[in-house]
Amino acid sequence: MESLIEIIIGIFVGAIGGFLVTYLKKKAQNLALLEDISRLEEEKRAVEKKFVIEIEQVKKEHNLDIEHRKYQYEDKRKVYSDFCNDLDKYQSQGQVILKERMMPMMKRLFASIENGNGSEESLEISYADYFSDMILLCNDLNLAFVEVKNQTNKLRLITSDEAETLLNELLKNLEQSKDLSNNLMQFLATPKGMQDKEQQETSTEILITLGQENETIRANLIKQMKTELQRI
């Protein structure tokens, strides 16, 4: 029969053994938990790093997109602005040709006729000089139109179909006005043209109508250009 001491020792050893087993299990659980926490921290850092990289990439792409849009806007705005300036220059040049150069030429014609001897030969000389000057004037007007027409090539590369349609209408209108002005000036460079008031009035009325149509088309074109700039 075991002695009391042996029993007590057995109980104590059993308790110690149970404690050690429990302790070791707990320690193993704690180590596993620490490993899980460490793994989760690493995964968290990896996710955060990936998120930061993705955010930076998005910001980079966004900034590039902004710069690209800014470049598109500035480039398109400049082309539109240059074209409007060229159009203003052409119309101003046309007014100069018709008003500041044509009127003095007509005054010189009238003076030449008045100072002549009234003979048919004298009249032919006066009108011949006037016609020569008028041809040069028409050539200048034609060259000015060709120049503004050439300026539309760059505009066509970046504009919409709607704007290009309006641009074609505008050029057609300007060409009609230019051709009619040329015909009228050459018609006035003849004795018959000077005397035919009805034809002069008809041509003038058509020119006025074309001018009004031109202003409407131009306003619509500029409005379309502004709309396209706002879409960028």
MIGU-651414 format. One record per residue (C-alpha): residue number from 1; x, y, z. Coordinates in nm, 2 decimals. Layout:
N
+------+--------+--------+--------+
| resi |      u |      v |      w |
+------+--------+--------+--------+
|  NUM |      X |      Y |      Z |
...
+------+--------+--------+--------+
//
This chain:
232
+------+--------+--------+--------+
| resi |      u |      v |      w |
+------+--------+--------+--------+
|    1 |   0.00 |   0.00 |   0.00 |
|    2 |   0.13 |   0.33 |  -0.10 |
|    3 |   0.23 |   0.57 |   0.17 |
|    4 |   0.06 |   0.90 |   0.21 |
|    5 |   0.37 |   1.08 |   0.09 |
|    6 |   0.38 |   0.88 |  -0.23 |
|    7 |   0.02 |   0.96 |  -0.28 |
|    8 |   0.08 |   1.33 |  -0.23 |
|    9 |   0.38 |   1.32 |  -0.46 |
|   10 |   0.18 |   1.14 |  -0.72 |
|   11 |  -0.10 |   1.40 |  -0.70 |
|   12 |   0.16 |   1.68 |  -0.71 |
|   13 |   0.34 |   1.53 |  -1.01 |
|   14 |   0.01 |   1.47 |  -1.18 |
|   15 |  -0.09 |   1.83 |  -1.12 |
|   16 |   0.24 |   1.96 |  -1.24 |
|   17 |   0.21 |   1.74 |  -1.55 |
|   18 |  -0.14 |   1.86 |  -1.62 |
|   19 |  -0.02 |   2.22 |  -1.58 |
|   20 |   0.27 |   2.17 |  -1.81 |
|   21 |   0.05 |   2.01 |  -2.07 |
|   22 |  -0.20 |   2.29 |  -2.04 |
|   23 |   0.08 |   2.55 |  -2.04 |
|   24 |   0.25 |   2.39 |  -2.35 |
|   25 |  -0.08 |   2.38 |  -2.53 |
|   26 |  -0.15 |   2.74 |  -2.44 |
|   27 |   0.20 |   2.84 |  -2.55 |
|   28 |   0.16 |   2.66 |  -2.88 |
|   29 |  -0.18 |   2.84 |  -2.93 |
|   30 |  -0.02 |   3.17 |  -2.85 |
|   31 |   0.27 |   3.10 |  -3.09 |
|   32 |   0.02 |   3.01 |  -3.36 |
|   33 |  -0.18 |   3.32 |  -3.28 |
|   34 |   0.13 |   3.53 |  -3.30 |
|   35 |   0.22 |   3.37 |  -3.63 |
|   36 |  -0.13 |   3.44 |  -3.76 |
|   37 |  -0.11 |   3.80 |  -3.64 |
|   38 |   0.24 |   3.84 |  -3.80 |
|   39 |   0.10 |   3.69 |  -4.12 |
|   40 |  -0.20 |   3.91 |  -4.11 |
|   41 |   0.02 |   4.22 |  -4.06 |
|   42 |   0.24 |   4.12 |  -4.35 |
|   43 |  -0.08 |   4.07 |  -4.57 |
|   44 |  -0.21 |   4.40 |  -4.44 |
|   45 |   0.12 |   4.58 |  -4.53 |
|   46 |   0.12 |   4.41 |  -4.87 |
|   47 |  -0.24 |   4.52 |  -4.93 |
|   48 |  -0.16 |   4.87 |  -4.82 |
|   49 |   0.15 |   4.88 |  -5.05 |
|   50 |  -0.05 |   4.75 |  -5.34 |
|   51 |  -0.33 |   5.00 |  -5.26 |
|   52 |  -0.08 |   5.29 |  -5.25 |
|   53 |   0.08 |   5.18 |  -5.58 |
|   54 |  -0.26 |   5.15 |  -5.74 |
|   55 |  -0.36 |   5.49 |  -5.61 |
|   56 |  -0.04 |   5.65 |  -5.73 |
|   57 |  -0.09 |   5.49 |  -6.07 |
|   58 |  -0.45 |   5.62 |  -6.08 |
|   59 |  -0.33 |   5.97 |  -5.98 |
|   60 |  -0.05 |   5.95 |  -6.25 |
|   61 |  -0.30 |   5.84 |  -6.52 |
|   62 |  -0.54 |   6.11 |  -6.40 |
|   63 |  -0.27 |   6.38 |  -6.41 |
|   64 |  -0.17 |   6.26 |  -6.76 |
|   65 |  -0.53 |   6.27 |  -6.87 |
|   66 |  -0.56 |   6.62 |  -6.74 |
|   67 |  -0.24 |   6.73 |  -6.91 |
|   68 |  -0.36 |   6.56 |  -7.23 |
|   69 |  -0.70 |   6.74 |  -7.21 |
|   70 |  -0.53 |   7.06 |  -7.13 |
|   71 |  -0.30 |   7.03 |  -7.44 |
|   72 |  -0.60 |   6.93 |  -7.65 |
|   73 |  -0.79 |   7.23 |  -7.53 |
|   74 |  -0.51 |   7.48 |  -7.58 |
|   75 |  -0.42 |   7.34 |  -7.92 |
|   76 |  -0.78 |   7.34 |  -8.04 |
|   77 |  -0.85 |   7.68 |  -7.89 |
|   78 |  -0.55 |   7.83 |  -8.07 |
|   79 |  -0.66 |   7.68 |  -8.40 |
|   80 |  -1.01 |   7.82 |  -8.36 |
|   81 |  -0.88 |   8.16 |  -8.25 |
|   82 |  -0.64 |   8.18 |  -8.54 |
|   83 |  -0.91 |   8.09 |  -8.79 |
|   84 |  -1.14 |   8.36 |  -8.65 |
|   85 |  -0.86 |   8.61 |  -8.67 |
|   86 |  -0.79 |   8.51 |  -9.03 |
|   87 |  -1.16 |   8.54 |  -9.11 |
|   88 |  -1.17 |   8.88 |  -8.96 |
|   89 |  -0.86 |   8.98 |  -9.15 |
|   90 |  -1.01 |   8.85 |  -9.48 |
|   91 |  -1.34 |   9.04 |  -9.43 |
|   92 |  -1.15 |   9.35 |  -9.32 |
|   93 |  -0.92 |   9.32 |  -9.62 |
|   94 |  -1.23 |   9.29 |  -9.85 |
|   95 |  -1.37 |   9.61 |  -9.71 |
|   96 |  -1.04 |   9.78 |  -9.76 |
|   97 |  -1.03 |   9.66 | -10.12 |
|   98 |  -1.38 |   9.77 | -10.20 |
|   99 |  -1.39 |  10.09 | -10.01 |
|  100 |  -1.04 |  10.23 |  -9.98 |
|  101 |  -0.91 |  10.12 | -10.32 |
|  102 |  -1.21 |  10.09 | -10.55 |
|  103 |  -1.37 |  10.42 | -10.47 |
|  104 |  -1.05 |  10.62 | -10.55 |
|  105 |  -1.02 |  10.43 | -10.87 |
|  106 |  -1.37 |  10.53 | -10.97 |
|  107 |  -1.30 |  10.89 | -10.88 |
|  108 |  -0.99 |  10.87 | -11.11 |
|  109 |  -1.21 |  10.73 | -11.38 |
|  110 |  -1.47 |  11.00 | -11.35 |
|  111 |  -1.19 |  11.27 | -11.35 |
|  112 |  -1.03 |  11.11 | -11.66 |
|  113 |  -1.37 |  11.11 | -11.84 |
|  114 |  -1.44 |  11.47 | -11.74 |
|  115 |  -1.09 |  11.59 | -11.84 |
|  116 |  -1.11 |  11.41 | -12.17 |
|  117 |  -1.23 |  11.55 | -12.49 |
|  118 |  -1.54 |  11.33 | -12.49 |
|  119 |  -1.43 |  11.13 | -12.79 |
|  120 |  -1.48 |  10.75 | -12.81 |
|  121 |  -1.11 |  10.70 | -12.81 |
|  122 |  -1.07 |  10.91 | -12.50 |
|  123 |  -1.34 |  10.71 | -12.32 |
|  124 |  -1.18 |  10.38 | -12.43 |
|  125 |  -0.85 |  10.49 | -12.28 |
|  126 |  -1.01 |  10.60 | -11.95 |
|  127 |  -1.20 |  10.27 | -11.91 |
|  128 |  -0.90 |  10.06 | -12.02 |
|  129 |  -0.69 |  10.21 | -11.74 |
|  130 |  -0.97 |  10.17 | -11.50 |
|  131 |  -1.03 |   9.80 | -11.61 |
|  132 |  -0.66 |   9.72 | -11.57 |
|  133 |  -0.66 |   9.86 | -11.21 |
|  134 |  -0.98 |   9.67 | -11.14 |
|  135 |  -0.83 |   9.34 | -11.26 |
|  136 |  -0.55 |   9.38 | -11.01 |
|  137 |  -0.80 |   9.46 | -10.74 |
|  138 |  -0.99 |   9.14 | -10.82 |
|  139 |  -0.67 |   8.94 | -10.81 |
|  140 |  -0.59 |   9.07 | -10.46 |
|  141 |  -0.94 |   8.98 | -10.35 |
|  142 |  -0.90 |   8.63 | -10.49 |
|  143 |  -0.56 |   8.58 | -10.32 |
|  144 |  -0.71 |   8.69 |  -9.99 |
|  145 |  -0.99 |   8.43 | -10.03 |
|  146 |  -0.74 |   8.15 | -10.12 |
|  147 |  -0.54 |   8.24 |  -9.81 |
|  148 |  -0.83 |   8.21 |  -9.57 |
|  149 |  -0.95 |   7.89 |  -9.74 |
|  150 |  -0.61 |   7.74 |  -9.69 |
|  151 |  -0.62 |   7.82 |  -9.32 |
|  152 |  -0.92 |   7.59 |  -9.29 |
|  153 |  -0.71 |   7.28 |  -9.36 |
|  154 |  -0.57 |   7.26 |  -9.01 |
|  155 |  -0.92 |   7.33 |  -8.86 |
|  156 |  -1.07 |   7.04 |  -9.05 |
|  157 |  -0.82 |   6.80 |  -8.88 |
|  158 |  -0.95 |   6.86 |  -8.53 |
|  159 |  -1.31 |   6.98 |  -8.56 |
|  160 |  -1.64 |   6.79 |  -8.56 |
|  161 |  -1.86 |   6.70 |  -8.85 |
|  162 |  -2.11 |   6.96 |  -8.74 |
|  163 |  -1.85 |   7.23 |  -8.74 |
|  164 |  -1.70 |   7.12 |  -9.07 |
|  165 |  -2.05 |   7.14 |  -9.23 |
|  166 |  -2.09 |   7.50 |  -9.11 |
|  167 |  -1.73 |   7.57 |  -9.23 |
|  168 |  -1.82 |   7.45 |  -9.58 |
|  169 |  -2.13 |   7.66 |  -9.58 |
|  170 |  -1.93 |   7.96 |  -9.47 |
|  171 |  -1.66 |   7.91 |  -9.74 |
|  172 |  -1.93 |   7.86 | -10.00 |
|  173 |  -2.10 |   8.19 |  -9.89 |
|  174 |  -1.76 |   8.38 |  -9.89 |
|  175 |  -1.68 |   8.24 | -10.24 |
|  176 |  -2.01 |   8.35 | -10.38 |
|  177 |  -1.97 |   8.70 | -10.23 |
|  178 |  -1.61 |   8.72 | -10.37 |
|  179 |  -1.72 |   8.60 | -10.72 |
|  180 |  -2.02 |   8.84 | -10.72 |
|  181 |  -1.79 |   9.13 | -10.60 |
|  182 |  -1.54 |   9.05 | -10.88 |
|  183 |  -1.82 |   9.04 | -11.14 |
|  184 |  -1.97 |   9.36 | -11.02 |
|  185 |  -1.63 |   9.55 | -11.01 |
|  186 |  -1.55 |   9.43 | -11.37 |
|  187 |  -1.90 |   9.52 | -11.48 |
|  188 |  -1.86 |   9.87 | -11.34 |
|  189 |  -1.53 |   9.89 | -11.54 |
|  190 |  -1.74 |   9.93 | -11.86 |
|  191 |  -1.95 |  10.22 | -11.99 |
|  192 |  -2.26 |   9.98 | -11.99 |
|  193 |  -2.19 |   9.88 | -11.63 |
|  194 |  -2.17 |  10.24 | -11.51 |
|  195 |  -2.50 |  10.32 | -11.67 |
|  196 |  -2.69 |  10.00 | -11.57 |
|  197 |  -2.83 |  10.11 | -11.23 |
|  198 |  -3.08 |   9.82 | -11.21 |
|  199 |  -2.80 |   9.56 | -11.24 |
|  200 |  -2.60 |   9.75 | -10.98 |
|  201 |  -2.88 |   9.75 | -10.74 |
|  202 |  -2.96 |   9.38 | -10.80 |
|  203 |  -2.60 |   9.28 | -10.74 |
|  204 |  -2.58 |   9.50 | -10.43 |
|  205 |  -2.89 |   9.34 | -10.28 |
|  206 |  -2.75 |   9.00 | -10.33 |
|  207 |  -2.43 |   9.10 | -10.17 |
|  208 |  -2.62 |   9.23 |  -9.87 |
|  209 |  -2.81 |   8.91 |  -9.84 |
|  210 |  -2.50 |   8.70 |  -9.86 |
|  211 |  -2.34 |   8.92 |  -9.60 |
|  212 |  -2.63 |   8.86 |  -9.36 |
|  213 |  -2.62 |   8.49 |  -9.42 |
|  214 |  -2.24 |   8.50 |  -9.36 |
|  215 |  -2.29 |   8.65 |  -9.02 |
|  216 |  -2.55 |   8.39 |  -8.92 |
|  217 |  -2.33 |   8.10 |  -9.04 |
|  218 |  -2.03 |   8.25 |  -8.87 |
|  219 |  -2.22 |   8.29 |  -8.54 |
|  220 |  -2.33 |   7.93 |  -8.55 |
|  221 |  -1.98 |   7.81 |  -8.63 |
|  222 |  -1.83 |   8.00 |  -8.33 |
|  223 |  -2.11 |   7.86 |  -8.11 |
|  224 |  -2.02 |   7.51 |  -8.22 |
|  225 |  -1.65 |   7.57 |  -8.16 |
|  226 |  -1.72 |   7.69 |  -7.80 |
|  227 |  -1.94 |   7.38 |  -7.74 |
|  228 |  -1.66 |   7.15 |  -7.86 |
|  229 |  -1.40 |   7.33 |  -7.63 |
|  230 |  -1.63 |   7.27 |  -7.33 |
|  231 |  -1.65 |   6.90 |  -7.41 |
|  232 |  -1.27 |   6.85 |  -7.37 |
+------+--------+--------+--------+
//
